[in-house]
């Protein structure tokens, strides 16, 4: 299984994440087209090769026309909900802004959707979060992990004056994550945007064993001489396909079934690996439904919190299980010029599975039924795999 490991030894921000993704080979043209795709006209994208402590990195900068001072979280969520991105990207981007709103809301005692964002409310935050998440989709990894997070030390200048590092909202966003308190960074190393990306992308600590495939560096804006102010992303093949997961289950009989889909989306955005629901008959003959969720151990608390937040349940059962999975990787098939990602499972006999969102997008672009597109992609993928084995 191909994985990505974020190494925020010098912290993490949105622009550092984008730079590291480009350094790994995600096309610069994709990022240059992103503002227009999101309806953010007038934004110019600059990508440079720079050095940080002698290490060659990619640096990303956005030149943004004059904008209102910040935006409400509700407006940012609506913008993302209408963005032309996959459901996988959309769910995580929406959740990222919700997490930022909740963190700022706790700090300032406000409703999350009414929070007027300053540090993360500008257009570049939309580009950082949506771009950072979609960039991992473009990278073609099956899972994202992270190493301990450097937060920096000292003080940071904000719209509310000087605040201790990590800033209050950033500290809330980092709850549950392993922090590296030492390190050479003076000032803010991890931004709210970077912390939000970690929360919605990472499954926690990486596996104990993995085989290195590649690495990329994304530069921060400052250029200290004592250390590389950059985020490193490692791409690897996981050496072990077995792992521990947490299973969560609850039964609900007082919630309308129409709210099951928003619940499922929230659980997936929080990091759930799988969500299942089915009807059950409960006490006094009431009809209800059971929700069963599989999540990484490192995200069990976050997923449980979402289960309470988005359902009427008063209790959740939890147990730890061992999971074995087949080795897998991803390839891309072009059907009449339209790219469709395909998951390849190898358990003795090779199985291929086109990504559903890509199949729907290709079907719409080509004017063909989704089932027909899926079958054509499967045939092409099987042909590609057979040629590699000749």
Secondary structure as UniProt FT lines:
FT   STRAND          2..7
FT   TURN            9..10
FT   HELIX           14..23
FT   TURN            24..25
FT   HELIX           28..37
FT   TURN            38..39
FT   TURN            41..42
FT   STRAND          44..52
FT   TURN            53..54
FT   STRAND          55..63
FT   HELIX           73..81
FT   HELIX           87..108
FT   HELIX           112..114
FT   TURN            119..120
FT   HELIX           123..139
FT   STRAND          143..146
FT   STRAND          149..150
FT   STRAND          152..153
FT   STRAND          155..158
FT   TURN            159..160
FT   STRAND          161..164
FT   HELIX           168..173
FT   TURN            174..176
FT   STRAND          179..180
FT   STRAND          187..188
FT   HELIX           192..201
FT   STRAND          210..219
FT   STRAND          230..238
FT   STRAND          242..252
FT   HELIX           257..259
FT   HELIX           260..269
FT   TURN            270..271
FT   STRAND          272..281
FT   HELIX           283..285
FT   STRAND          287..296
FT   HELIX           297..299
FT   HELIX           300..309
FT   STRAND          317..324
FT   STRAND          327..335
FT   TURN            336..337
FT   STRAND          338..346
FT   STRAND          350..354
FT   HELIX           356..366
FT   HELIX           370..388
//
